[in-house]
Every structure is written in C-alpha cells, then in structure tokens.
Amino acid sequence: MNESVVMVRVGSGLFGAELETTIFRPSGAGPFPAVVINHGKALGNPVFQERSRHLNASREFVRRGYVVVLPMRLGFSKSSGSYISPGCNIASNGEMQAEWVEGVLQWMRAQPYIDGKRLLVAGQSQGGLATMALGARNPEGVRGLLNFAGGLKVEGCIWESALADAFERYGARSRLPSLWFYGDNDGSFPPAVWKDLHARYTGAGGNARLVAFGAFPRDAHGMFASPEGLPIWVPEVEKFLEQLGLPSKPVIRVSDVPRPPKSGFAAIDDIGAVPRIRENGRRGYTNFLKSALPRAFALGPAGQWGWAAEGDDPTARALADCQKITKDPCKLYAVDDDVVWRP
C-alpha cells in the first residue's frame, strides 16, 4: 500500500501547524482520486494518541484506486500545537477541526499524483463531526462525505442538544451529499441521539442518507475500525461512490494484514490454559477477552505478557506491549477469537 508519513504544513506564520499525516497510495504516477479519513478522539491526552492508519478502511480504498490521506489534527500525536476545546460549543469544536482538514485538502490538490477534482472526506466519531463541519464549507473538489458514528460528548453540559444544534447548523450550509452509519448499541451515541442528528441535519436542508445497521458486536461505535464492519459499510459506500461518479469496485490486489492460523492449542476463553502467566497475567487475559475486535494477546518466555485491541494492527501492538518488559522475543498467544499459540 506504499505507506508514507509526511508533515503537512497547514496555515502560515504563528497560526500555522505541521500535521503528522499518513498516506497510502496505489503504485504509479496517477493522478488518483483521494479520500481523507479523519480520526476520532481517544481518552486522555491527545499528544499520546496513536498515529491513525485505519488499515481496514485504507486497504479497501487503495483496492479501488484511491490515495488515502489520514491527518492527525492540531495537538494529536506528533502534530504541532495543542488541542484546543471550546467547551460545550460543539459546533465550534467541529469547525475548528474542519479548518485543519481543509488545509490538508489544499495541500492534496497541489500534489501531482492526486486528482483534486475527485475527493471524498470520511470521519469516525469526532472525525465524523469534523467531516460534517467541513461539508458546511463546501470545499473545492469534494464530491461527498462519509460519517461513521460522528459526534462528540462533552462532560459538564447538555451535550446532546449542543451536538444536535451543531449538525443543524452544518446541514443548513452544506450542499454535499453524505452517507451516515450509526448502530443501536453505540456506547457514545444512543439511537435517540443519532436519529435526532439526522432529523435536524436534513430538516435544515442537508443531504444525508442514514444507514442504521442495528446492533454490532460489543459496541457499534467501533464498527468502522473493525474487520467485522466491512460487510456493513463497504457495499453501501460502493453504491454511494457510483452515485457520485467515483470509482467503486476493486481494481488493485492488496494483501490483508498477515496473522498466524488457529492452532487448536486451547479454547479462547480457557484462561487456565494460558502458559507461563501469573495472577496479574490472568487478570490481563480476562480483560483481553472482554475487549472488542480486532485484538491480540502476546506472551514472553518468563511470564511477560501484553495485549492490544481495536485500532490498527493489534498484533504488532500486543507484541510491542509485551516487549517493553523483556529483551527476549515475545510470541502471539491469541488473535481475535482464535488461539494461535504453538508450544
């Protein structure tokens, strides 16, 4: 997928910033259509948030001949500056995030391998909020918007009405078609919230088709990042792309992330079968079993362990987590719902 990481300069002078940006692209000179995927906001300090790669989604777009651009916004990961929140003014929060994304779009239109007239913008969670706020600016070259569980919760205020006000404000100004995905068991935004968002957005004049996909394993908020979500959103996005006159079918062979095969060593939920670990390791494995897919659990040679769940490439992250406490090589014990350990 020709992955590269660049620092994209957005803005100028004291008001400028360098945004850590991951790029996946097909081989060749292009110009290719392109999609921007906007990340959400994890708990904790945004400086420590992992670089967004959205491997499952990025792979699907590269397969269809797209350049995929994933910018870390101001204050996230290795991007410069500090994250600024306008408190309970969620509409302003989205517009601030959208300003940085629009700067990335300007940079993209200047790249010879990107077709600046065939652009798509997508986002998950706070990235979905930023995507819809950007749509209200009707940026040059953007054909459509993809909203995956978009929104933002702000403690200490009535965030539900503030979020609905934001979407109504965006819908009144946007002329771009959008496709939305929300599930019934979203741990951040229950159905009453996202149904209101859709009603307020379209009622103000916004163009949005809602895909209400029902319950999703564990938490519908993570559907977009999960491989289990691909059968839900890929067919709908293909139809949306066709309507926009953009490429929609796979034309490039791209390999999936490799993973070891199921070994049959033990059942995934047999905590007692996990070798080497002590009491704290058993607690760690119990937490691993409660986590959402994709996920992985790794073991060291003397009882060390580590695990990772959701997000991108959990196998590599689990091994790295285990490797923090030993110089000897760690091995994968379980991936998703399969034990892959071979003694």
C-alpha positions as CSV (number, residue, x, y, z in Angstrom):
1,M,0.0,0.0,0.0
2,N,3.1,2.3,-0.3
3,E,2.7,3.8,3.2
4,S,4.5,7.0,3.9
5,V,4.3,9.6,6.7
6,V,4.8,13.3,6.0
7,M,4.4,16.5,8.0
8,V,1.9,18.7,6.1
9,R,2.2,22.4,6.7
10,V,-1.2,24.0,7.2
11,G,-1.7,27.7,7.6
12,S,1.1,30.3,7.9
13,G,3.1,32.2,10.4
14,L,2.0,32.0,14.0
15,F,-1.3,30.4,13.0
16,G,0.3,27.6,11.1
17,A,0.9,24.0,12.1
18,E,2.7,20.8,11.0
19,L,0.3,17.9,10.9
20,E,1.6,14.3,11.0
21,T,-0.1,12.7,8.0
22,T,-0.2,9.1,6.9
23,I,-0.6,8.4,3.2
24,F,-1.4,5.1,1.4
25,R,-1.4,5.2,-2.4
26,P,-1.6,2.9,-5.4
27,S,1.6,2.4,-7.4
28,G,2.0,4.7,-10.3
29,A,2.0,8.3,-11.2
30,G,-1.7,9.0,-11.0
31,P,-3.5,11.3,-10.7
32,F,-5.7,9.2,-8.5
33,P,-9.0,10.1,-6.7
34,A,-8.4,10.5,-3.0
35,V,-10.1,10.1,0.4
36,V,-9.3,11.9,3.6
37,I,-10.1,9.8,6.7
38,N,-10.5,11.9,9.9
39,H,-9.7,10.2,13.2
40,G,-11.7,10.3,16.5
41,K,-10.5,11.5,19.9
42,A,-9.3,8.8,22.3
43,L,-9.5,9.2,26.1
44,G,-6.5,11.0,27.6
45,N,-4.0,13.5,26.3
46,P,-4.2,13.8,22.5
47,V,-0.4,14.0,22.4
48,F,-0.3,10.3,23.3
49,Q,-2.9,9.2,20.7
50,E,-1.5,6.7,18.2
51,R,-1.0,7.8,14.6
52,S,-4.2,7.0,12.7
53,R,-3.9,4.4,9.9
54,H,-7.4,2.9,9.7
55,L,-5.8,-0.1,8.0
56,N,-9.1,-1.9,7.2
57,A,-10.7,1.1,5.5
58,S,-7.5,2.3,3.9
59,R,-6.9,-1.1,2.3
60,E,-10.5,-1.1,0.8
61,F,-9.9,2.4,-0.8
62,V,-6.5,1.6,-2.1
63,R,-8.0,-1.5,-3.7
64,R,-10.3,0.8,-5.6
65,G,-7.5,3.0,-6.8
66,Y,-7.7,5.8,-4.2
67,V,-5.0,7.7,-2.4
68,V,-5.8,7.6,1.3
69,V,-4.7,10.6,3.5
70,L,-5.0,10.4,7.3
71,P,-4.0,13.6,9.0
72,M,-3.5,13.9,12.8
73,R,-5.1,17.2,13.6
74,L,-3.7,20.0,15.8
75,G,-2.2,18.7,19.1
76,F,-2.7,15.0,18.2
77,S,0.2,12.5,18.2
78,K,3.3,14.2,16.6
79,S,1.3,17.1,15.0
80,S,2.4,20.5,16.4
81,G,0.4,22.7,18.7
82,S,-2.0,21.9,21.4
83,Y,-5.5,20.5,21.3
84,I,-8.0,23.3,22.0
85,S,-11.6,22.6,23.0
86,P,-14.2,25.4,23.0
87,G,-16.1,23.6,25.8
88,C,-19.7,23.0,25.3
89,N,-19.8,24.8,22.0
90,I,-19.7,21.6,19.9
91,A,-20.4,23.4,16.7
92,S,-17.3,25.5,17.1
93,N,-15.3,22.4,18.1
94,G,-16.2,20.7,14.8
95,E,-15.5,23.9,12.8
96,M,-12.0,24.2,14.4
97,Q,-11.2,20.6,13.5
98,A,-12.6,21.2,10.0
99,E,-10.3,24.1,9.4
100,W,-7.2,21.9,9.8
101,V,-8.7,19.3,7.5
102,E,-9.4,21.9,4.9
103,G,-5.8,22.9,5.0
104,V,-4.8,19.3,4.2
105,L,-7.2,19.3,1.3
106,Q,-5.5,22.4,-0.1
107,W,-2.1,20.6,0.2
108,M,-3.6,17.5,-1.5
109,R,-4.8,19.5,-4.5
110,A,-1.2,20.6,-5.1
111,Q,0.1,17.0,-5.3
112,P,0.6,15.8,-8.9
113,Y,-0.5,12.2,-8.0
114,I,-3.9,13.3,-6.6
115,D,-6.9,14.3,-8.7
116,G,-8.1,17.4,-6.9
117,K,-11.5,17.2,-8.6
118,R,-12.3,13.7,-7.2
119,L,-12.1,14.0,-3.5
120,L,-14.0,12.3,-0.7
121,V,-14.0,13.1,3.0
122,A,-14.7,10.5,5.8
123,G,-14.5,10.5,9.5
124,Q,-15.3,8.5,12.6
125,S,-16.5,9.8,16.0
126,Q,-15.0,13.3,16.4
127,G,-13.6,12.8,12.9
128,G,-17.2,12.4,11.7
129,L,-18.1,15.7,13.4
130,A,-15.1,17.4,11.7
131,T,-16.3,15.8,8.4
132,M,-19.8,17.2,8.6
133,A,-18.4,20.6,9.7
134,L,-16.1,20.6,6.7
135,G,-19.1,19.8,4.5
136,A,-20.7,23.1,5.5
137,R,-17.7,24.8,3.9
138,N,-18.4,23.0,0.6
139,P,-14.7,22.7,-0.2
140,E,-13.4,22.6,-3.7
141,G,-13.2,19.2,-5.4
142,V,-15.0,17.3,-2.7
143,R,-17.8,15.1,-4.1
144,G,-19.2,13.6,-0.9
145,L,-19.0,12.9,2.8
146,L,-18.9,9.7,4.9
147,N,-20.0,9.9,8.5
148,F,-19.2,6.9,10.8
149,A,-20.8,7.4,14.2
150,G,-19.9,11.1,14.1
151,G,-20.3,13.3,17.1
152,L,-18.7,14.5,20.4
153,K,-19.6,14.1,24.0
154,V,-18.6,17.0,26.3
155,E,-18.8,16.5,30.1
156,G,-20.4,19.2,32.2
157,C,-23.1,20.3,29.8
158,I,-26.2,19.1,28.0
159,W,-24.1,17.8,25.1
160,E,-27.0,16.1,23.3
161,S,-28.7,19.4,22.4
162,A,-25.4,21.1,21.7
163,L,-24.5,18.3,19.2
164,A,-27.9,18.5,17.5
165,D,-27.5,22.2,17.2
166,A,-24.1,21.7,15.5
167,F,-25.5,19.3,13.0
168,E,-28.5,21.5,12.2
169,R,-26.0,24.4,11.7
170,Y,-23.9,22.3,9.3
171,G,-26.9,21.0,7.4
172,A,-28.2,24.5,6.7
173,R,-25.0,25.3,4.8
174,S,-23.8,22.1,3.2
175,R,-24.6,21.3,-0.5
176,L,-22.7,18.0,-0.4
177,P,-24.3,14.5,-0.4
178,S,-23.4,12.4,2.7
179,L,-23.8,8.8,3.8
180,W,-24.1,8.1,7.6
181,F,-23.6,4.9,9.6
182,Y,-24.9,4.5,13.2
183,G,-25.7,1.4,15.3
184,D,-28.2,0.7,18.0
185,N,-25.6,-0.3,20.7
186,D,-23.3,2.7,20.2
187,G,-21.7,3.3,23.6
188,S,-21.3,7.0,22.8
189,F,-24.4,8.0,20.9
190,P,-27.6,6.0,21.6
191,P,-30.3,5.8,18.8
192,A,-32.3,8.8,20.2
193,V,-29.2,11.0,19.7
194,W,-28.2,10.0,16.2
195,K,-31.8,9.9,15.0
196,D,-32.2,13.5,16.2
197,L,-28.9,14.5,14.5
198,H,-30.2,13.1,11.2
199,A,-33.6,14.8,11.5
200,R,-32.0,18.1,12.4
201,Y,-29.4,18.0,9.7
202,T,-31.9,17.0,6.9
203,G,-34.6,19.3,8.3
204,A,-32.2,22.2,7.8
205,G,-31.6,21.3,4.2
206,G,-28.7,18.9,4.5
207,N,-28.4,15.9,2.1
208,A,-27.8,12.7,4.2
209,R,-28.8,9.0,3.8
210,L,-28.7,7.2,7.1
211,V,-27.7,3.5,7.3
212,A,-29.0,2.3,10.7
213,F,-27.3,-1.1,10.9
214,G,-28.7,-2.3,14.2
215,A,-26.6,-4.0,16.9
216,F,-22.9,-4.7,16.4
217,P,-20.7,-7.0,18.4
218,R,-19.7,-5.3,21.7
219,D,-20.1,-1.6,20.6
220,A,-21.4,-0.1,17.4
221,H,-19.2,2.9,17.8
222,G,-16.2,0.9,16.7
223,M,-17.8,-0.6,13.6
224,F,-15.7,1.3,11.1
225,A,-12.4,0.3,12.6
226,S,-13.3,-3.4,12.9
227,P,-12.9,-6.0,10.2
228,E,-16.3,-7.2,11.2
229,G,-17.7,-3.9,10.0
230,L,-16.6,-4.3,6.4
231,P,-19.7,-6.3,5.2
232,I,-21.8,-3.5,6.7
233,W,-20.3,-0.4,5.2
234,V,-18.4,-1.4,2.1
235,P,-21.4,-2.3,-0.1
236,E,-23.2,0.9,0.9
237,V,-20.2,3.0,0.2
238,E,-19.8,1.3,-3.2
239,K,-23.3,2.4,-4.1
240,F,-22.6,5.9,-2.8
241,L,-19.4,6.2,-4.9
242,E,-21.3,5.1,-8.0
243,Q,-23.8,7.8,-7.5
244,L,-21.0,10.3,-7.2
245,G,-19.4,9.2,-10.4
246,L,-16.3,7.9,-8.5
247,P,-14.5,4.5,-8.7
248,S,-16.4,1.9,-6.7
249,K,-15.0,-1.6,-7.5
250,P,-11.7,-3.1,-6.6
251,V,-9.1,-2.8,-9.4
252,I,-5.8,-3.4,-7.4
253,R,-4.7,-6.5,-5.5
254,V,-3.8,-5.6,-1.9
255,S,-2.8,-8.2,0.7
256,D,-4.6,-8.3,4.1
257,V,-2.5,-7.9,7.2
258,P,-1.0,-11.4,7.9
259,R,-1.8,-13.3,11.0
260,P,-1.0,-16.8,12.3
261,P,-3.6,-19.5,11.8
262,K,-5.6,-21.0,14.6
263,S,-3.5,-23.6,16.4
264,G,-6.1,-25.6,18.4
265,F,-3.9,-25.4,21.5
266,A,-6.8,-24.4,23.7
267,A,-10.2,-22.7,23.6
268,I,-10.0,-18.9,23.5
269,D,-11.8,-18.5,26.9
270,D,-9.8,-21.1,28.7
271,I,-7.8,-18.8,31.0
272,G,-6.2,-21.7,32.8
273,A,-4.6,-23.0,29.6
274,V,-2.6,-19.8,29.0
275,P,1.0,-20.9,29.8
276,R,3.6,-19.1,32.0
277,I,1.4,-16.2,33.2
278,R,0.8,-15.4,36.9
279,E,-2.1,-13.8,38.6
280,N,-1.7,-10.4,37.1
281,G,-1.4,-12.0,33.7
282,R,-4.6,-13.9,34.2
283,R,-6.3,-10.6,35.0
284,G,-4.8,-9.1,31.9
285,Y,-6.1,-12.0,29.8
286,T,-9.5,-11.7,31.3
287,N,-9.6,-8.0,30.2
288,F,-8.4,-9.1,26.8
289,L,-11.4,-11.4,26.5
290,K,-13.7,-8.6,27.3
291,S,-12.2,-6.3,24.6
292,A,-13.6,-5.6,21.1
293,L,-12.1,-7.0,17.9
294,P,-9.6,-6.7,16.4
295,R,-7.4,-7.8,19.3
296,A,-4.3,-9.8,20.2
297,F,-2.5,-11.2,23.3
298,A,1.2,-11.9,23.4
299,L,3.4,-13.9,25.8
300,G,7.1,-13.6,26.8
301,P,9.4,-16.5,27.8
302,A,9.2,-15.9,31.5
303,G,5.6,-14.9,32.1
304,Q,5.7,-11.5,30.5
305,W,2.5,-10.5,28.6
306,G,0.9,-7.7,26.6
307,W,-2.2,-7.1,24.6
308,A,-4.0,-4.6,22.3
309,A,-7.5,-4.2,21.0
310,E,-9.3,-2.2,18.4
311,G,-7.5,0.3,16.2
312,D,-4.8,-0.6,13.7
313,D,-2.6,-3.7,13.7
314,P,-3.2,-5.0,17.2
315,T,-0.9,-8.0,16.7
316,A,2.1,-5.7,16.3
317,R,0.9,-3.5,19.2
318,A,0.4,-6.5,21.5
319,L,3.9,-7.8,20.7
320,A,5.4,-4.3,21.4
321,D,3.5,-4.1,24.7
322,C,5.0,-7.4,25.8
323,Q,8.4,-6.5,24.5
324,K,8.5,-3.4,26.8
325,I,9.3,-5.7,29.8
326,T,11.7,-8.3,28.2
327,K,14.5,-8.3,25.8
328,D,13.7,-11.9,24.8
329,P,11.2,-12.3,21.9
330,C,7.5,-12.4,22.7
331,K,5.1,-14.6,20.7
332,L,1.4,-14.2,19.9
333,Y,-0.9,-16.4,22.0
334,A,-4.3,-15.3,20.7
335,V,-5.6,-13.2,17.8
336,D,-9.3,-12.1,17.7
337,D,-11.3,-15.2,18.8
338,D,-8.6,-17.8,18.0
339,V,-5.7,-19.2,20.0
340,V,-2.6,-19.2,17.7
341,W,0.0,-20.4,20.2
342,R,2.2,-23.3,19.2
343,P,4.4,-24.6,22.1
